[in-house]
Amino acid sequence: MTESLARSERRELCELMLTLGPDAPTLCTGWTAHHLAAHLRMRESDPIGAVGIVIPFGKTADKHMHELMTKMSFGELVGLVAAGPGRLNPLRMPLIDSKLNTTEFFVHHEDLRRGGPYPVGPRVLSPAADQEIWETAIA
């Protein structure tokens, strides 16, 4: 069975985070790779923090994200992101993973690739991957 685009983007993003390290800049203003790892972990493991990403109430999401960054090392966070959501988490289901994670991981992969002092240009994707990203982005 071939790896889904959501899974390959997750894997490649995690590999890049480990290669560049926690202080690598991203295109997300004020965020480093460490912030990005905490954000991705939070959205899959912390229902209150994840809701705070979508519906900002106070600084709940920021608070939860910074707590993760304090409690866990960068390597631990990236390892958890790479492993994906827990067995019983609906985000682990292939259809939900595809719909909710393809664009998320693609965009953040690009945020990290292009955020450094020597940013790289956009990747050339297969037509099928390009179409899947557009379809999940506007779904």
HUQUIGI-V739746 format. One line per field, one symbol per residue. ss: DSSP state (a for helix, b for strand, c for the rest). phi: phi as a letter, one per 30 degrees, with the letter a starting at -180 (. if undefined). Layout:
ss=???
phi=???
This chain:
ss=ccccaaaaaaaaaaaaaaaaccccbccccccbaaaaaaaaaaaaacaaaaaaaacccccaaaaaaaaaaaaccaaaaaaaaaaccccccaaacaaaaaaaaaaaaaaaaaaaaaccccccccccccaaaaaaaaaaacc
phi=.ddddedddeddddddedddjdcddbddeiccddddddeddddcbbedddddddcdbicedddddddddddbdedddddddddiddecdedddeddeddccededdddddedecdddbdcdddccdeddedddddddcd
